[in-house]
Amino acid sequence: FCGQTDIVRSLREHCAGAIAKNIPLPHTNLQGPSGSGKTTLAECVAKERGTECHPFYCSCGTKRWQLAKHLAKVNACDVVFLDEAHSLEDGVQEVAYEAIDHLRVHEVDDEKKRIVENTWKDIKPFAMIVATDQSGKLKNAFLRRLTLSYTLTRYTVDEMRLVVSNRAAELGVLLSPQAVTRFAEASGGLPRRARQLLQSLHTCLLDPRVTITKPMADCHLESLGIDDDNLTSDQRRYLRTLAARTGMVGIVTISIALGLDEITLRREVEAELIHKGLIDIQRGRTLTAAGRAYVAQRRLV
């Protein structure tokens, strides 16, 4: 696992202690932007501890019986990984409380697909790892039961170079050092984005024996709408929309103008623009001085 050095060090220490005592890891909250490696880190923790990882992908439609049935499958000291945990309704989160506090879950009627109230099944001691980019949507009672809490941040360019080099080697793609740096910078500090860009390159590459140079990397990224400043076409359209209006602009207006839903705007468009210091969000959205300079330089209006 590349990057997040302090977090990895702490988790490695907890794994070593848990192995020595033959106990589960403490229940853990991993928070951070989408694509920052929470899922991979949870899988690595399970491997480091020498146990199995049981991933559970949460949604607003997840039912109590589904989580209860999943928790009933775990073996002693296994890791249960709840991805996008913030999307769970309160009642489903409460299933996790009972499992954490009393090592039991409701019996499940598989035929009727429902919980059998007041009927319990004991489960083995386990470690729950929760992944979210919206911890504020988790109930406080749930968060208090998670002993460890770590915030994953965007990766440095040096860390991203290692991520890109490793993924390129897995795909059998040859990159010059300059091309490695170009893809690392275009990834915006997010390993998932690096994997997506390299998968795209691998798909388009006709001769795997060719070493990709920086001009070739530039050309491929340009075909995906990514410019020299590593902004996407949607991000440039977003800036153009703000530049064409005076004062604060509401997200609903931007959503309609770009034809993108608000969740996509916040996660895929605005997050990077905020990170680069190009926009400011208060009661509405507006360009910063750096954003206005970028718009003028690129002649987006």
Secondary structure, 3 states (H helix, E strand, C coil): CCCCHHHHHHHHHHHHHHHHHCCCCCCEEEECCCCCCHHHHHHHHHHHHCCCEEEEECCCCCCHHHHHHHHCCCCCCCEEEEECHHHCCHHHHHHHHHHHHHCEEEEEECCCCEEEEEEEEECCCCEEEEEECCHHHCCHHHHHCCCEEEECCCCCHHHHHHHHHHHHHHHCCEECHHHHHHHHHHCCCCHHHHHHHHHHHHHHCCCCCCEECHHHHHHHHHHCCCCCCCCCHHHHHHHHHHHCCCCCECHHHHHHHHCCCHHHHHHHHHHHHHHCCCEEECCCEEECHHHHHHHHHHCCC
